[in-house]
Amino acid sequence: MTSAWRLGVIILLLATAAWSQQPIDKKSVTPADPCGNAGTQMDIGNCQDALAKKTDATMAALYQQIQTAVETQMFKNKGEMKTHEAVVLEKLKTTQLLWTVYRDAQCEAAEYQYDGGTIAPSMGLECKRVHAGERIKELHHIYDSYLTSK
């Protein structure tokens, strides 16, 4: 009987220790739905379309800003750096093109999950908005040194 009691105490202690090790996520609150006030599926679709276009425009503007900054740096530098910046510019253009193809295919797949439903277009647009937001973070992470070295 004492070994069963000891086993129970050990399990309780281990469970308590594991539970206390869990991080407290104070940001676990779900962000408000930006289209939550839309009354109909058409309103939701229009809202999602506007948000997707806005995020895509922000990403496109950042891409152009980075492209200009790299070109400016390329013309300032001579020799090896000029060659380096030309490769950076080429890789920027290539990855943006490939990213766009990936995003479009991924979001078509997300939309297709709801094929035939009125929510399908909204799901595709939401996918595009989310991916563009993530791409903005990626572009900043990779190319911010060009934006700050003006």
Secondary structure, DSSP 8 states (H G I E B T S, - for coil): -HHHHHHHHHHHHHHHHHHHHS---TT-S----TTTT--SHHHHHHHHHHHHHHHHHHHHHHHHHHHHHHHHHHHH--THHHHHHHHHHHHHHHHHHHHHHHHHHHHHHHHHTTTTSTTHHHHHHHHHHHHHHHHHHHHHHHHHHHHH--
